[in-house]
Amino acid sequence: MTPTRILLAALPRMLEEIVVHALSSDSGTEIVGTVRDVAALPRKIARLRPDVVVLGRNDVELAVELLQQRPKLAVLAVAEEANVAWLYALSLDRIKLSVLSPTTLVEAIRHATEPEAVGARWSA
């Protein structure tokens, strides 16, 4: 099975460490890079071709822009202060993950790339 390629974007350092730790124990995922400045994100996505971007804030407009550029991408927006996350993907509903933990982070990334998850619609 090909691992899910993850790009980390604009995550605060402590949150990035938590995400890296959570994903490093999962053999089904591979962190392909990190981006500090979201302005560089479209170029980094084009070059690294991740399946999922883990974004350090809930930015609907940025998520929509990224999905327009790469429709098969999923964006997992993580809000550190609220310990919640939102999953954005074309053909999926925007999903609020009320309690973010290492386990729910891995589960959300897996769900974002499951073929059977395609079909519903989401709105910002």
C-alpha positions as CSV (number, residue, x, y, z in Angstrom):
1,M,0.0,0.0,0.0
2,T,1.3,3.5,-0.9
3,P,1.6,5.7,2.1
4,T,-0.5,8.9,2.3
5,R,1.7,11.9,1.6
6,I,1.4,14.7,4.1
7,L,2.6,18.3,3.8
8,L,2.6,20.3,7.1
9,A,1.8,24.0,6.6
10,A,2.0,27.0,9.0
11,L,1.8,24.9,12.1
12,P,3.1,26.4,15.4
13,R,6.3,24.6,16.5
14,M,4.7,22.7,19.4
15,L,1.7,21.6,17.3
16,E,4.1,20.5,14.5
17,E,6.0,18.4,17.0
18,I,2.7,16.8,18.1
19,V,1.6,16.1,14.6
20,V,5.0,14.7,13.5
21,H,5.0,12.4,16.6
22,A,1.4,11.2,15.9
23,L,2.1,10.5,12.2
24,S,5.5,9.0,12.7
25,S,4.0,6.0,14.4
26,D,1.6,5.3,11.5
27,S,3.1,3.3,8.7
28,G,0.4,4.4,6.3
29,T,1.6,8.1,6.3
30,E,4.7,9.9,5.1
31,I,5.5,13.5,5.9
32,V,6.9,14.9,2.6
33,G,7.7,18.4,3.8
34,T,6.8,21.5,5.8
35,V,6.0,25.1,4.9
36,R,6.1,28.0,7.3
37,D,4.7,30.7,5.0
38,V,1.4,29.9,3.3
39,A,2.3,32.1,0.4
40,A,4.8,29.3,-0.6
41,L,2.2,26.6,-0.2
42,P,0.9,26.4,-3.8
43,R,4.4,26.0,-5.2
44,K,5.3,23.4,-2.5
45,I,2.1,21.4,-3.3
46,A,2.9,21.4,-7.0
47,R,6.4,20.2,-6.3
48,L,5.8,17.6,-3.6
49,R,2.3,16.4,-4.6
50,P,0.9,15.6,-1.2
51,D,-2.4,13.8,-0.6
52,V,-3.1,15.9,2.5
53,V,-2.1,19.3,3.8
54,V,-2.2,19.7,7.5
55,L,-2.7,23.5,8.0
56,G,-2.1,25.3,11.2
57,R,-5.3,27.4,11.1
58,N,-8.9,27.1,9.9
59,D,-8.7,29.2,6.7
60,V,-11.7,28.4,4.5
61,E,-10.6,30.7,1.7
62,L,-7.1,29.1,1.6
63,A,-8.6,25.6,1.7
64,V,-10.9,26.4,-1.3
65,E,-8.0,27.9,-3.2
66,L,-5.8,24.8,-2.6
67,L,-8.6,22.5,-3.6
68,Q,-9.3,24.5,-6.8
69,Q,-5.6,24.0,-7.7
70,R,-5.5,20.4,-6.8
71,P,-8.9,18.8,-6.6
72,K,-7.7,15.4,-5.1
73,L,-6.0,17.2,-2.2
74,A,-7.5,17.1,1.3
75,V,-6.8,19.9,3.7
76,L,-6.9,19.2,7.4
77,A,-7.1,22.6,9.2
78,V,-6.0,22.4,12.8
79,A,-6.7,25.0,15.5
80,E,-4.2,24.5,18.3
81,E,-6.0,26.8,20.8
82,A,-9.3,25.1,20.5
83,N,-8.0,21.5,20.1
84,V,-10.2,21.0,17.1
85,A,-9.7,20.4,13.3
86,W,-11.7,20.7,10.1
87,L,-11.4,18.5,7.1
88,Y,-11.9,20.0,3.6
89,A,-11.9,18.0,0.4
90,L,-13.9,18.2,-2.8
91,S,-16.7,15.7,-2.6
92,L,-16.7,15.7,1.1
93,D,-18.5,17.7,3.8
94,R,-16.5,20.1,5.9
95,I,-16.1,17.9,9.0
96,K,-15.4,19.4,12.4
97,L,-13.3,17.1,14.6
98,S,-14.3,18.2,18.0
99,V,-11.6,16.5,20.1
100,L,-8.2,16.5,18.3
101,S,-5.8,13.8,19.5
102,P,-3.0,11.9,17.8
103,T,-5.5,9.1,17.1
104,T,-8.2,11.3,15.6
105,L,-5.5,13.1,13.5
106,V,-4.4,9.9,11.9
107,E,-8.1,8.8,11.4
108,A,-9.0,12.1,9.8
109,I,-6.1,11.7,7.3
110,R,-7.1,8.2,6.5
111,H,-10.7,9.2,6.0
112,A,-9.7,12.0,3.7
113,T,-8.1,9.5,1.3
114,E,-10.6,6.7,1.4
115,P,-12.3,6.2,-2.0
116,E,-15.6,5.4,-0.4
117,A,-15.7,8.8,1.3
118,V,-16.1,10.5,-2.1
119,G,-19.7,11.5,-3.0
120,A,-21.0,13.9,-0.4
121,R,-20.8,17.7,-0.9
122,W,-19.3,20.3,1.5
123,S,-19.7,24.0,1.9
124,A,-17.5,26.6,3.5
